[in-house]
Amino acid sequence: SRLFIGNLPANSITKQNMWRIFNQYGDVIQISIKEGFGFCQFRTIDQCSAAIEGESNVPLRGKVMHLEIS
């Protein structure tokens, strides 16, 4: 399942940063980052849902990520 990650701090987040955040919720298959948003691919929908529950409303470098299943 794929997680959309919006409202990322521009030019200051790496794939490694994102892996550290989301790996605790399950098997991260792939991470892609664009300017201000990105995607994290998990093995299961349950892992994706756990990431949304765990990281919603958590500030990241002064911004709160917008998370949804895509």
Distance bins in CASP14 RR format, pairs under 12 A and 6 or more apart:
PFRMAT RR
TARGET T0000
AUTHOR 0000-0000-0000
RMODE 2
METHOD distances of the structure
MODEL  1
1 22 0 0 0 0 0 1 0 0 0 0 0
1 25 0 0 0 0 0 1 0 0 0 0 0
1 26 0 0 0 0 0 1 0 0 0 0 0
1 27 0 0 0 0 0 1 0 0 0 0 0
1 28 0 0 0 0 0 1 0 0 0 0 0
1 29 0 0 0 0 1 0 0 0 0 0 0
1 30 0 0 0 0 0 1 0 0 0 0 0
1 39 0 0 0 0 0 1 0 0 0 0 0
1 40 0 0 0 0 1 0 0 0 0 0 0
1 41 1 0 0 1 0 0 0 0 0 0 0
1 42 1 0 1 0 0 0 0 0 0 0 0
1 43 1 0 0 1 0 0 0 0 0 0 0
1 44 1 0 0 1 0 0 0 0 0 0 0
1 45 1 0 1 0 0 0 0 0 0 0 0
1 46 0 0 0 0 1 0 0 0 0 0 0
1 47 1 0 0 1 0 0 0 0 0 0 0
1 48 1 1 0 0 0 0 0 0 0 0 0
1 49 0 0 0 0 1 0 0 0 0 0 0
1 50 0 0 0 0 0 1 0 0 0 0 0
1 51 0 0 0 0 1 0 0 0 0 0 0
1 52 0 0 0 0 0 1 0 0 0 0 0
1 68 0 0 0 0 0 1 0 0 0 0 0
1 69 1 0 0 1 0 0 0 0 0 0 0
1 70 0 0 0 0 1 0 0 0 0 0 0
2 22 0 0 0 0 0 1 0 0 0 0 0
2 28 0 0 0 0 0 1 0 0 0 0 0
2 29 0 0 0 0 1 0 0 0 0 0 0
2 30 0 0 0 0 1 0 0 0 0 0 0
2 31 0 0 0 0 0 1 0 0 0 0 0
2 32 0 0 0 0 1 0 0 0 0 0 0
2 38 0 0 0 0 1 0 0 0 0 0 0
2 39 1 0 1 0 0 0 0 0 0 0 0
2 40 1 0 0 1 0 0 0 0 0 0 0
2 41 1 0 1 0 0 0 0 0 0 0 0
2 42 1 0 0 1 0 0 0 0 0 0 0
2 43 0 0 0 0 0 1 0 0 0 0 0
2 44 0 0 0 0 0 1 0 0 0 0 0
2 45 0 0 0 0 1 0 0 0 0 0 0
2 47 0 0 0 0 0 1 0 0 0 0 0
2 48 1 0 0 1 0 0 0 0 0 0 0
2 51 0 0 0 0 0 1 0 0 0 0 0
2 52 0 0 0 0 0 1 0 0 0 0 0
2 67 0 0 0 0 0 1 0 0 0 0 0
2 68 0 0 0 0 1 0 0 0 0 0 0
2 69 1 0 0 1 0 0 0 0 0 0 0
2 70 1 0 1 0 0 0 0 0 0 0 0
3 18 0 0 0 0 0 1 0 0 0 0 0
3 21 0 0 0 0 0 1 0 0 0 0 0
3 22 1 0 0 1 0 0 0 0 0 0 0
3 25 0 0 0 0 1 0 0 0 0 0 0
3 26 0 0 0 0 0 1 0 0 0 0 0
3 28 0 0 0 0 1 0 0 0 0 0 0
3 29 0 0 0 0 0 1 0 0 0 0 0
3 30 0 0 0 0 0 1 0 0 0 0 0
3 31 0 0 0 0 1 0 0 0 0 0 0
3 32 0 0 0 0 0 1 0 0 0 0 0
3 37 0 0 0 0 0 1 0 0 0 0 0
3 38 0 0 0 0 1 0 0 0 0 0 0
3 39 1 0 0 1 0 0 0 0 0 0 0
3 40 1 0 1 0 0 0 0 0 0 0 0
3 41 1 0 0 1 0 0 0 0 0 0 0
3 42 1 0 0 1 0 0 0 0 0 0 0
3 43 0 0 0 0 0 1 0 0 0 0 0
3 44 0 0 0 0 0 1 0 0 0 0 0
3 45 0 0 0 0 1 0 0 0 0 0 0
3 47 0 0 0 0 1 0 0 0 0 0 0
3 48 1 0 1 0 0 0 0 0 0 0 0
3 49 0 0 0 0 1 0 0 0 0 0 0
3 50 0 0 0 0 0 1 0 0 0 0 0
3 51 1 0 1 0 0 0 0 0 0 0 0
3 52 1 0 0 1 0 0 0 0 0 0 0
3 53 0 0 0 0 0 1 0 0 0 0 0
3 54 0 0 0 0 0 1 0 0 0 0 0
3 55 0 0 0 0 1 0 0 0 0 0 0
3 56 0 0 0 0 0 1 0 0 0 0 0
3 65 0 0 0 0 1 0 0 0 0 0 0
3 66 0 0 0 0 0 1 0 0 0 0 0
3 67 1 0 0 1 0 0 0 0 0 0 0
3 68 1 0 0 1 0 0 0 0 0 0 0
3 69 1 0 0 1 0 0 0 0 0 0 0
3 70 1 0 0 1 0 0 0 0 0 0 0
4 32 0 0 0 0 0 1 0 0 0 0 0
4 33 0 0 0 0 0 1 0 0 0 0 0
4 34 0 0 0 0 0 1 0 0 0 0 0
4 36 0 0 0 0 0 1 0 0 0 0 0
4 37 1 0 0 1 0 0 0 0 0 0 0
4 38 1 0 0 1 0 0 0 0 0 0 0
4 39 1 0 0 1 0 0 0 0 0 0 0
4 40 0 0 0 0 1 0 0 0 0 0 0
4 41 0 0 0 0 0 1 0 0 0 0 0
4 48 0 0 0 0 1 0 0 0 0 0 0
4 51 0 0 0 0 0 1 0 0 0 0 0
4 52 0 0 0 0 1 0 0 0 0 0 0
4 65 0 0 0 0 1 0 0 0 0 0 0
4 66 1 0 0 1 0 0 0 0 0 0 0
4 67 1 0 0 1 0 0 0 0 0 0 0
4 68 1 0 1 0 0 0 0 0 0 0 0
4 69 1 0 0 1 0 0 0 0 0 0 0
4 70 1 1 0 0 0 0 0 0 0 0 0
5 13 0 0 0 0 1 0 0 0 0 0 0
5 15 0 0 0 0 0 1 0 0 0 0 0
5 17 0 0 0 0 0 1 0 0 0 0 0
5 18 1 0 0 1 0 0 0 0 0 0 0
5 21 0 0 0 0 1 0 0 0 0 0 0
5 22 0 0 0 0 1 0 0 0 0 0 0
5 28 0 0 0 0 0 1 0 0 0 0 0
5 31 0 0 0 0 1 0 0 0 0 0 0
5 32 0 0 0 0 1 0 0 0 0 0 0
5 33 0 0 0 0 1 0 0 0 0 0 0
5 34 0 0 0 0 1 0 0 0 0 0 0
5 36 0 0 0 0 1 0 0 0 0 0 0
5 37 1 0 0 1 0 0 0 0 0 0 0
5 38 1 0 1 0 0 0 0 0 0 0 0
5 39 1 0 0 1 0 0 0 0 0 0 0
5 40 1 0 0 1 0 0 0 0 0 0 0
5 41 0 0 0 0 0 1 0 0 0 0 0
5 42 0 0 0 0 0 1 0 0 0 0 0
5 48 0 0 0 0 0 1 0 0 0 0 0
5 51 0 0 0 0 1 0 0 0 0 0 0
5 52 0 0 0 0 1 0 0 0 0 0 0
5 55 0 0 0 0 1 0 0 0 0 0 0
5 56 0 0 0 0 0 1 0 0 0 0 0
5 58 0 0 0 0 0 1 0 0 0 0 0
5 60 0 0 0 0 1 0 0 0 0 0 0
5 63 0 0 0 0 0 1 0 0 0 0 0
5 64 0 0 0 0 0 1 0 0 0 0 0
5 65 1 0 1 0 0 0 0 0 0 0 0
5 66 1 0 0 1 0 0 0 0 0 0 0
5 67 1 0 1 0 0 0 0 0 0 0 0
5 68 0 0 0 0 1 0 0 0 0 0 0
5 69 0 0 0 0 0 1 0 0 0 0 0
5 70 0 0 0 0 1 0 0 0 0 0 0
6 13 0 0 0 0 0 1 0 0 0 0 0
6 18 0 0 0 0 0 1 0 0 0 0 0
6 33 0 0 0 0 0 1 0 0 0 0 0
6 34 0 0 0 0 1 0 0 0 0 0 0
6 35 0 0 0 0 0 1 0 0 0 0 0
6 36 1 0 0 1 0 0 0 0 0 0 0
6 37 1 0 1 0 0 0 0 0 0 0 0
6 38 1 0 0 1 0 0 0 0 0 0 0
6 39 0 0 0 0 1 0 0 0 0 0 0
6 40 0 0 0 0 0 1 0 0 0 0 0
6 52 0 0 0 0 0 1 0 0 0 0 0
6 55 0 0 0 0 0 1 0 0 0 0 0
6 56 0 0 0 0 0 1 0 0 0 0 0
6 60 0 0 0 0 0 1 0 0 0 0 0
6 63 0 0 0 0 1 0 0 0 0 0 0
6 64 0 0 0 0 1 0 0 0 0 0 0
6 65 1 0 1 0 0 0 0 0 0 0 0
6 66 1 0 1 0 0 0 0 0 0 0 0
6 67 1 0 0 1 0 0 0 0 0 0 0
6 68 0 0 0 0 1 0 0 0 0 0 0
6 70 0 0 0 0 0 1 0 0 0 0 0
7 13 0 0 0 0 0 1 0 0 0 0 0
7 35 0 0 0 0 0 1 0 0 0 0 0
7 36 1 0 0 1 0 0 0 0 0 0 0
7 37 1 0 0 1 0 0 0 0 0 0 0
7 38 0 0 0 0 0 1 0 0 0 0 0
7 55 0 0 0 0 0 1 0 0 0 0 0
7 56 0 0 0 0 0 1 0 0 0 0 0
7 57 0 0 0 0 0 1 0 0 0 0 0
7 58 0 0 0 0 0 1 0 0 0 0 0
7 59 0 0 0 0 0 1 0 0 0 0 0
7 60 0 0 0 0 1 0 0 0 0 0 0
7 61 0 0 0 0 0 1 0 0 0 0 0
7 62 0 0 0 0 1 0 0 0 0 0 0
7 63 1 0 1 0 0 0 0 0 0 0 0
7 64 1 0 0 1 0 0 0 0 0 0 0
7 65 1 0 1 0 0 0 0 0 0 0 0
7 66 1 0 1 0 0 0 0 0 0 0 0
7 67 0 0 0 0 1 0 0 0 0 0 0
7 68 0 0 0 0 0 1 0 0 0 0 0
8 14 0 0 0 0 0 1 0 0 0 0 0
8 15 0 0 0 0 0 1 0 0 0 0 0
8 17 0 0 0 0 1 0 0 0 0 0 0
8 18 0 0 0 0 1 0 0 0 0 0 0
8 21 0 0 0 0 0 1 0 0 0 0 0
8 31 0 0 0 0 0 1 0 0 0 0 0
8 32 0 0 0 0 0 1 0 0 0 0 0
8 33 1 0 0 1 0 0 0 0 0 0 0
8 34 0 0 0 0 1 0 0 0 0 0 0
8 35 0 0 0 0 1 0 0 0 0 0 0
8 36 1 0 1 0 0 0 0 0 0 0 0
8 37 1 0 1 0 0 0 0 0 0 0 0
8 38 1 0 0 1 0 0 0 0 0 0 0
8 39 0 0 0 0 0 1 0 0 0 0 0
8 40 0 0 0 0 0 1 0 0 0 0 0
8 55 0 0 0 0 0 1 0 0 0 0 0
8 59 0 0 0 0 0 1 0 0 0 0 0
8 60 1 0 0 1 0 0 0 0 0 0 0
8 61 0 0 0 0 1 0 0 0 0 0 0
8 62 0 0 0 0 0 1 0 0 0 0 0
8 63 1 0 0 1 0 0 0 0 0 0 0
8 64 0 0 0 0 0 1 0 0 0 0 0
8 65 1 0 0 1 0 0 0 0 0 0 0
8 66 0 0 0 0 1 0 0 0 0 0 0
8 67 0 0 0 0 0 1 0 0 0 0 0
9 17 0 0 0 0 1 0 0 0 0 0 0
9 18 0 0 0 0 0 1 0 0 0 0 0
9 33 0 0 0 0 0 1 0 0 0 0 0
9 35 0 0 0 0 0 1 0 0 0 0 0
9 36 1 0 0 1 0 0 0 0 0 0 0
9 37 0 0 0 0 0 1 0 0 0 0 0
9 38 0 0 0 0 0 1 0 0 0 0 0
9 59 0 0 0 0 0 1 0 0 0 0 0
9 60 1 0 0 1 0 0 0 0 0 0 0
9 61 1 0 1 0 0 0 0 0 0 0 0
9 62 1 0 0 1 0 0 0 0 0 0 0
9 63 1 0 1 0 0 0 0 0 0 0 0
9 64 0 0 0 0 0 1 0 0 0 0 0
9 65 0 0 0 0 1 0 0 0 0 0 0
10 33 0 0 0 0 0 1 0 0 0 0 0
10 34 0 0 0 0 1 0 0 0 0 0 0
10 35 1 0 1 0 0 0 0 0 0 0 0
10 36 1 0 1 0 0 0 0 0 0 0 0
10 37 0 0 0 0 1 0 0 0 0 0 0
10 38 0 0 0 0 0 1 0 0 0 0 0
10 61 0 0 0 0 0 1 0 0 0 0 0
10 62 0 0 0 0 0 1 0 0 0 0 0
10 63 0 0 0 0 1 0 0 0 0 0 0
11 33 0 0 0 0 1 0 0 0 0 0 0
11 34 0 0 0 0 0 1 0 0 0 0 0
11 35 1 0 0 1 0 0 0 0 0 0 0
11 36 0 0 0 0 1 0 0 0 0 0 0
11 61 0 0 0 0 0 1 0 0 0 0 0
12 18 0 0 0 0 0 1 0 0 0 0 0
12 33 0 0 0 0 0 1 0 0 0 0 0
12 35 0 0 0 0 0 1 0 0 0 0 0
12 36 0 0 0 0 1 0 0 0 0 0 0
12 60 0 0 0 0 1 0 0 0 0 0 0
12 61 1 0 1 0 0 0 0 0 0 0 0
12 62 0 0 0 0 0 1 0 0 0 0 0
12 63 0 0 0 0 1 0 0 0 0 0 0
13 19 0 0 0 0 0 1 0 0 0 0 0
13 20 0 0 0 0 0 1 0 0 0 0 0
13 21 0 0 0 0 1 0 0 0 0 0 0
13 22 0 0 0 0 0 1 0 0 0 0 0
13 31 0 0 0 0 0 1 0 0 0 0 0
13 32 0 0 0 0 0 1 0 0 0 0 0
13 33 1 0 0 1 0 0 0 0 0 0 0
13 34 0 0 0 0 0 1 0 0 0 0 0
13 35 0 0 0 0 0 1 0 0 0 0 0
13 36 0 0 0 0 1 0 0 0 0 0 0
13 37 0 0 0 0 0 1 0 0 0 0 0
13 38 0 0 0 0 1 0 0 0 0 0 0
13 40 0 0 0 0 0 1 0 0 0 0 0
13 60 1 0 0 1 0 0 0 0 0 0 0
13 61 1 0 0 1 0 0 0 0 0 0 0
13 62 0 0 0 0 0 1 0 0 0 0 0
13 63 0 0 0 0 1 0 0 0 0 0 0
13 65 0 0 0 0 1 0 0 0 0 0 0
14 20 0 0 0 0 1 0 0 0 0 0 0
14 21 0 0 0 0 0 1 0 0 0 0 0
14 31 0 0 0 0 1 0 0 0 0 0 0
14 32 0 0 0 0 0 1 0 0 0 0 0
14 33 1 0 0 1 0 0 0 0 0 0 0
14 38 0 0 0 0 0 1 0 0 0 0 0
14 61 0 0 0 0 0 1 0 0 0 0 0
15 21 0 0 0 0 0 1 0 0 0 0 0
15 22 0 0 0 0 0 1 0 0 0 0 0
15 23 0 0 0 0 0 1 0 0 0 0 0
15 28 0 0 0 0 1 0 0 0 0 0 0
15 30 0 0 0 0 1 0 0 0 0 0 0
15 31 1 0 1 0 0 0 0 0 0 0 0
15 32 1 0 0 1 0 0 0 0 0 0 0
15 33 1 0 0 1 0 0 0 0 0 0 0
15 34 0 0 0 0 0 1 0 0 0 0 0
15 38 0 0 0 0 1 0 0 0 0 0 0
15 39 0 0 0 0 0 1 0 0 0 0 0
15 40 0 0 0 0 1 0 0 0 0 0 0
15 41 0 0 0 0 0 1 0 0 0 0 0
16 22 0 0 0 0 0 1 0 0 0 0 0
16 23 0 0 0 0 0 1 0 0 0 0 0
16 28 0 0 0 0 0 1 0 0 0 0 0
16 31 0 0 0 0 1 0 0 0 0 0 0
16 33 0 0 0 0 0 1 0 0 0 0 0
17 23 0 0 0 0 0 1 0 0 0 0 0
17 31 0 0 0 0 1 0 0 0 0 0 0
17 33 0 0 0 0 1 0 0 0 0 0 0
17 38 0 0 0 0 0 1 0 0 0 0 0
17 40 0 0 0 0 0 1 0 0 0 0 0
17 60 0 0 0 0 1 0 0 0 0 0 0
17 61 0 0 0 0 1 0 0 0 0 0 0
17 65 0 0 0 0 0 1 0 0 0 0 0
18 24 0 0 0 0 0 1 0 0 0 0 0
18 25 0 0 0 0 0 1 0 0 0 0 0
18 28 0 0 0 0 1 0 0 0 0 0 0
18 30 0 0 0 0 0 1 0 0 0 0 0
18 31 1 0 1 0 0 0 0 0 0 0 0
18 32 0 0 0 0 1 0 0 0 0 0 0
18 33 1 0 0 1 0 0 0 0 0 0 0
18 34 0 0 0 0 0 1 0 0 0 0 0
18 36 0 0 0 0 0 1 0 0 0 0 0
18 37 0 0 0 0 0 1 0 0 0 0 0
18 38 1 0 0 1 0 0 0 0 0 0 0
18 39 0 0 0 0 1 0 0 0 0 0 0
18 40 1 0 0 1 0 0 0 0 0 0 0
18 41 0 0 0 0 0 1 0 0 0 0 0
18 51 0 0 0 0 0 1 0 0 0 0 0
18 55 0 0 0 0 0 1 0 0 0 0 0
18 60 0 0 0 0 1 0 0 0 0 0 0
18 65 0 0 0 0 1 0 0 0 0 0 0
18 67 0 0 0 0 0 1 0 0 0 0 0
19 25 0 0 0 0 0 1 0 0 0 0 0
19 26 0 0 0 0 0 1 0 0 0 0 0
19 27 0 0 0 0 0 1 0 0 0 0 0
19 28 1 0 1 0 0 0 0 0 0 0 0
19 29 0 0 0 0 0 1 0 0 0 0 0
19 30 0 0 0 0 0 1 0 0 0 0 0
19 31 1 0 1 0 0 0 0 0 0 0 0
19 32 0 0 0 0 0 1 0 0 0 0 0
19 33 0 0 0 0 0 1 0 0 0 0 0
19 40 0 0 0 0 1 0 0 0 0 0 0
19 41 0 0 0 0 0 1 0 0 0 0 0
19 42 0 0 0 0 0 1 0 0 0 0 0
19 51 0 0 0 0 0 1 0 0 0 0 0
20 28 0 0 0 0 1 0 0 0 0 0 0
20 31 0 0 0 0 0 1 0 0 0 0 0
20 40 0 0 0 0 0 1 0 0 0 0 0
20 55 0 0 0 0 0 1 0 0 0 0 0
20 60 0 0 0 0 0 1 0 0 0 0 0
21 28 0 0 0 0 1 0 0 0 0 0 0
21 31 0 0 0 0 1 0 0 0 0 0 0
21 33 0 0 0 0 0 1 0 0 0 0 0
21 40 0 0 0 0 1 0 0 0 0 0 0
21 51 0 0 0 0 1 0 0 0 0 0 0
21 54 0 0 0 0 1 0 0 0 0 0 0
21 55 1 0 0 1 0 0 0 0 0 0 0
21 58 0 0 0 0 1 0 0 0 0 0 0
21 59 0 0 0 0 0 1 0 0 0 0 0
21 60 1 0 0 1 0 0 0 0 0 0 0
21 61 0 0 0 0 0 1 0 0 0 0 0
21 65 0 0 0 0 1 0 0 0 0 0 0
21 67 0 0 0 0 0 1 0 0 0 0 0
22 28 1 0 1 0 0 0 0 0 0 0 0
22 29 0 0 0 0 0 1 0 0 0 0 0
22 30 0 0 0 0 0 1 0 0 0 0 0
22 31 1 0 0 1 0 0 0 0 0 0 0
22 33 0 0 0 0 0 1 0 0 0 0 0
22 38 0 0 0 0 0 1 0 0 0 0 0
22 39 0 0 0 0 0 1 0 0 0 0 0
22 40 1 0 1 0 0 0 0 0 0 0 0
22 41 0 0 0 0 1 0 0 0 0 0 0
22 42 1 0 0 1 0 0 0 0 0 0 0
22 43 0 0 0 0 0 1 0 0 0 0 0
22 47 0 0 0 0 1 0 0 0 0 0 0
22 48 0 0 0 0 1 0 0 0 0 0 0
22 50 0 0 0 0 1 0 0 0 0 0 0
22 51 1 0 1 0 0 0 0 0 0 0 0
22 52 0 0 0 0 0 1 0 0 0 0 0
22 54 0 0 0 0 1 0 0 0 0 0 0
22 55 1 0 0 1 0 0 0 0 0 0 0
22 58 0 0 0 0 0 1 0 0 0 0 0
22 60 0 0 0 0 0 1 0 0 0 0 0
22 65 0 0 0 0 0 1 0 0 0 0 0
22 67 0 0 0 0 1 0 0 0 0 0 0
23 29 0 0 0 0 0 1 0 0 0 0 0
23 31 0 0 0 0 1 0 0 0 0 0 0
23 40 0 0 0 0 1 0 0 0 0 0 0
23 42 0 0 0 0 1 0 0 0 0 0 0
23 43 0 0 0 0 0 1 0 0 0 0 0
23 47 0 0 0 0 0 1 0 0 0 0 0
23 50 0 0 0 0 0 1 0 0 0 0 0
23 51 0 0 0 0 1 0 0 0 0 0 0
23 55 0 0 0 0 0 1 0 0 0 0 0
24 40 0 0 0 0 0 1 0 0 0 0 0
24 42 0 0 0 0 0 1 0 0 0 0 0
24 47 0 0 0 0 0 1 0 0 0 0 0
24 50 0 0 0 0 1 0 0 0 0 0 0
24 51 0 0 0 0 1 0 0 0 0 0 0
24 53 0 0 0 0 0 1 0 0 0 0 0
24 54 0 0 0 0 1 0 0 0 0 0 0
24 55 0 0 0 0 1 0 0 0 0 0 0
25 40 0 0 0 0 1 0 0 0 0 0 0
25 42 1 0 0 1 0 0 0 0 0 0 0
25 43 0 0 0 0 0 1 0 0 0 0 0
25 44 0 0 0 0 0 1 0 0 0 0 0
25 45 0 0 0 0 0 1 0 0 0 0 0
25 46 0 0 0 0 1 0 0 0 0 0 0
25 47 1 0 1 0 0 0 0 0 0 0 0
25 48 1 0 0 1 0 0 0 0 0 0 0
25 49 0 0 0 0 1 0 0 0 0 0 0
25 50 1 0 1 0 0 0 0 0 0 0 0
25 51 1 0 1 0 0 0 0 0 0 0 0
25 52 0 0 0 0 1 0 0 0 0 0 0
25 53 0 0 0 0 1 0 0 0 0 0 0
25 54 1 0 0 1 0 0 0 0 0 0 0
25 55 0 0 0 0 1 0 0 0 0 0 0
25 56 0 0 0 0 0 1 0 0 0 0 0
25 67 0 0 0 0 0 1 0 0 0 0 0
26 40 0 0 0 0 0 1 0 0 0 0 0
26 41 0 0 0 0 0 1 0 0 0 0 0
26 42 1 0 0 1 0 0 0 0 0 0 0
26 43 1 0 0 1 0 0 0 0 0 0 0
26 44 1 0 0 1 0 0 0 0 0 0 0
26 45 0 0 0 0 0 1 0 0 0 0 0
26 46 0 0 0 0 1 0 0 0 0 0 0
26 47 1 0 1 0 0 0 0 0 0 0 0
26 48 0 0 0 0 1 0 0 0 0 0 0
26 49 0 0 0 0 0 1 0 0 0 0 0
26 50 1 0 0 1 0 0 0 0 0 0 0
26 51 1 0 0 1 0 0 0 0 0 0 0
26 54 0 0 0 0 0 1 0 0 0 0 0
27 40 0 0 0 0 0 1 0 0 0 0 0
27 41 0 0 0 0 1 0 0 0 0 0 0
27 42 1 0 0 1 0 0 0 0 0 0 0
27 43 1 0 1 0 0 0 0 0 0 0 0
27 44 1 0 0 1 0 0 0 0 0 0 0
27 46 0 0 0 0 0 1 0 0 0 0 0
27 47 1 0 0 1 0 0 0 0 0 0 0
27 48 0 0 0 0 0 1 0 0 0 0 0
27 50 0 0 0 0 0 1 0 0 0 0 0
27 51 0 0 0 0 0 1 0 0 0 0 0
28 39 0 0 0 0 0 1 0 0 0 0 0
28 40 1 0 0 1 0 0 0 0 0 0 0
28 41 1 0 0 1 0 0 0 0 0 0 0
28 42 1 0 0 1 0 0 0 0 0 0 0
28 43 0 0 0 0 1 0 0 0 0 0 0
28 44 0 0 0 0 0 1 0 0 0 0 0
28 47 0 0 0 0 1 0 0 0 0 0 0
28 48 0 0 0 0 0 1 0 0 0 0 0
28 50 0 0 0 0 0 1 0 0 0 0 0
28 51 0 0 0 0 1 0 0 0 0 0 0
29 39 0 0 0 0 0 1 0 0 0 0 0
29 40 0 0 0 0 1 0 0 0 0 0 0
29 41 1 0 1 0 0 0 0 0 0 0 0
29 42 1 0 0 1 0 0 0 0 0 0 0
29 43 1 0 0 1 0 0 0 0 0 0 0
29 44 0 0 0 0 0 1 0 0 0 0 0
29 47 0 0 0 0 1 0 0 0 0 0 0
29 48 0 0 0 0 0 1 0 0 0 0 0
30 38 0 0 0 0 0 1 0 0 0 0 0
30 39 1 0 0 1 0 0 0 0 0 0 0
30 40 1 0 0 1 0 0 0 0 0 0 0
30 41 1 0 1 0 0 0 0 0 0 0 0
30 42 0 0 0 0 1 0 0 0 0 0 0
30 43 0 0 0 0 0 1 0 0 0 0 0
31 37 0 0 0 0 0 1 0 0 0 0 0
31 38 1 0 0 1 0 0 0 0 0 0 0
31 39 1 0 0 1 0 0 0 0 0 0 0
31 40 1 0 1 0 0 0 0 0 0 0 0
31 41 1 0 0 1 0 0 0 0 0 0 0
31 42 0 0 0 0 0 1 0 0 0 0 0
31 51 0 0 0 0 0 1 0 0 0 0 0
32 38 1 0 1 0 0 0 0 0 0 0 0
32 39 1 0 1 0 0 0 0 0 0 0 0
32 40 0 0 0 0 1 0 0 0 0 0 0
32 41 0 0 0 0 1 0 0 0 0 0 0
32 70 0 0 0 0 0 1 0 0 0 0 0
33 39 0 0 0 0 1 0 0 0 0 0 0
33 40 0 0 0 0 1 0 0 0 0 0 0
36 60 0 0 0 0 0 1 0 0 0 0 0
36 61 0 0 0 0 0 1 0 0 0 0 0
36 63 0 0 0 0 1 0 0 0 0 0 0
36 65 0 0 0 0 0 1 0 0 0 0 0
36 66 0 0 0 0 0 1 0 0 0 0 0
37 63 0 0 0 0 0 1 0 0 0 0 0
37 65 0 0 0 0 1 0 0 0 0 0 0
37 66 0 0 0 0 1 0 0 0 0 0 0
37 67 0 0 0 0 0 1 0 0 0 0 0
37 68 0 0 0 0 0 1 0 0 0 0 0
37 70 0 0 0 0 0 1 0 0 0 0 0
38 65 0 0 0 0 1 0 0 0 0 0 0
38 66 0 0 0 0 0 1 0 0 0 0 0
38 67 0 0 0 0 0 1 0 0 0 0 0
38 68 0 0 0 0 0 1 0 0 0 0 0
38 70 0 0 0 0 1 0 0 0 0 0 0
39 48 0 0 0 0 0 1 0 0 0 0 0
39 51 0 0 0 0 0 1 0 0 0 0 0
39 67 0 0 0 0 0 1 0 0 0 0 0
39 68 0 0 0 0 0 1 0 0 0 0 0
39 69 0 0 0 0 0 1 0 0 0 0 0
39 70 1 0 0 1 0 0 0 0 0 0 0
40 47 0 0 0 0 1 0 0 0 0 0 0
40 48 1 0 0 1 0 0 0 0 0 0 0
40 50 0 0 0 0 0 1 0 0 0 0 0
40 51 1 0 0 1 0 0 0 0 0 0 0
40 52 0 0 0 0 0 1 0 0 0 0 0
40 55 0 0 0 0 0 1 0 0 0 0 0
40 65 0 0 0 0 0 1 0 0 0 0 0
40 67 0 0 0 0 1 0 0 0 0 0 0
40 68 0 0 0 0 0 1 0 0 0 0 0
40 69 0 0 0 0 0 1 0 0 0 0 0
40 70 0 0 0 0 1 0 0 0 0 0 0
41 47 0 0 0 0 1 0 0 0 0 0 0
41 48 0 0 0 0 1 0 0 0 0 0 0
41 51 0 0 0 0 0 1 0 0 0 0 0
41 69 0 0 0 0 0 1 0 0 0 0 0
41 70 0 0 0 0 1 0 0 0 0 0 0
42 48 1 0 1 0 0 0 0 0 0 0 0
42 49 0 0 0 0 1 0 0 0 0 0 0
42 50 0 0 0 0 1 0 0 0 0 0 0
42 51 1 0 0 1 0 0 0 0 0 0 0
42 52 0 0 0 0 0 1 0 0 0 0 0
42 67 0 0 0 0 0 1 0 0 0 0 0
42 69 0 0 0 0 1 0 0 0 0 0 0
42 70 0 0 0 0 0 1 0 0 0 0 0
43 50 0 0 0 0 0 1 0 0 0 0 0
43 51 0 0 0 0 0 1 0 0 0 0 0
44 50 0 0 0 0 1 0 0 0 0 0 0
44 51 0 0 0 0 0 1 0 0 0 0 0
44 69 0 0 0 0 0 1 0 0 0 0 0
45 51 0 0 0 0 0 1 0 0 0 0 0
45 52 0 0 0 0 0 1 0 0 0 0 0
45 69 1 0 0 1 0 0 0 0 0 0 0
45 70 0 0 0 0 0 1 0 0 0 0 0
46 52 0 0 0 0 0 1 0 0 0 0 0
46 53 0 0 0 0 0 1 0 0 0 0 0
46 69 0 0 0 0 0 1 0 0 0 0 0
47 53 0 0 0 0 0 1 0 0 0 0 0
47 54 0 0 0 0 0 1 0 0 0 0 0
47 69 0 0 0 0 0 1 0 0 0 0 0
48 54 0 0 0 0 0 1 0 0 0 0 0
48 55 0 0 0 0 0 1 0 0 0 0 0
48 67 0 0 0 0 1 0 0 0 0 0 0
48 68 0 0 0 0 1 0 0 0 0 0 0
48 69 1 0 1 0 0 0 0 0 0 0 0
48 70 0 0 0 0 1 0 0 0 0 0 0
49 55 0 0 0 0 0 1 0 0 0 0 0
49 56 0 0 0 0 0 1 0 0 0 0 0
49 67 0 0 0 0 1 0 0 0 0 0 0
49 68 0 0 0 0 0 1 0 0 0 0 0
49 69 1 0 0 1 0 0 0 0 0 0 0
50 56 0 0 0 0 0 1 0 0 0 0 0
50 67 0 0 0 0 0 1 0 0 0 0 0
50 69 0 0 0 0 0 1 0 0 0 0 0
51 58 0 0 0 0 0 1 0 0 0 0 0
51 65 0 0 0 0 1 0 0 0 0 0 0
51 67 1 0 0 1 0 0 0 0 0 0 0
51 68 0 0 0 0 0 1 0 0 0 0 0
51 69 0 0 0 0 1 0 0 0 0 0 0
52 58 0 0 0 0 0 1 0 0 0 0 0
52 65 0 0 0 0 1 0 0 0 0 0 0
52 66 0 0 0 0 0 1 0 0 0 0 0
52 67 1 0 1 0 0 0 0 0 0 0 0
52 68 1 0 0 1 0 0 0 0 0 0 0
52 69 1 0 0 1 0 0 0 0 0 0 0
52 70 0 0 0 0 0 1 0 0 0 0 0
53 67 0 0 0 0 1 0 0 0 0 0 0
53 69 0 0 0 0 0 1 0 0 0 0 0
54 65 0 0 0 0 0 1 0 0 0 0 0
54 67 0 0 0 0 1 0 0 0 0 0 0
55 64 0 0 0 0 1 0 0 0 0 0 0
55 65 1 0 0 1 0 0 0 0 0 0 0
55 66 0 0 0 0 0 1 0 0 0 0 0
55 67 1 0 0 1 0 0 0 0 0 0 0
55 68 0 0 0 0 0 1 0 0 0 0 0
56 64 0 0 0 0 1 0 0 0 0 0 0
56 65 1 0 0 1 0 0 0 0 0 0 0
56 66 0 0 0 0 1 0 0 0 0 0 0
56 67 1 0 1 0 0 0 0 0 0 0 0
56 68 0 0 0 0 1 0 0 0 0 0 0
57 63 0 0 0 0 0 1 0 0 0 0 0
57 64 1 0 1 0 0 0 0 0 0 0 0
57 65 0 0 0 0 1 0 0 0 0 0 0
57 66 0 0 0 0 0 1 0 0 0 0 0
57 67 0 0 0 0 1 0 0 0 0 0 0
58 64 1 0 0 1 0 0 0 0 0 0 0
58 65 1 0 0 1 0 0 0 0 0 0 0
58 66 0 0 0 0 0 1 0 0 0 0 0
58 67 0 0 0 0 1 0 0 0 0 0 0
59 65 0 0 0 0 1 0 0 0 0 0 0
60 66 0 0 0 0 0 1 0 0 0 0 0
60 67 0 0 0 0 0 1 0 0 0 0 0
END
